[in-house]
């Protein structure tokens, strides 16, 4: 529990992650409201098409 004087704790979302398959996610900045924009690049595909960078948006 938290008291009225201290804000709830938030996760530190900024960073660079690589999963077991080698796909990458990067979160550069989170604003004061907890909103963030980032990118995700997968290395796996079921086709021979070029893999494109995906943008992500979210909020904590």
Long-range contacts (C-beta under 8 A, 24 or more apart in sequence): 10-34, 10-60, 11-60, 13-60, 25-56, 27-56, 30-60, 33-59, 34-59, 34-60, 35-59, 36-60
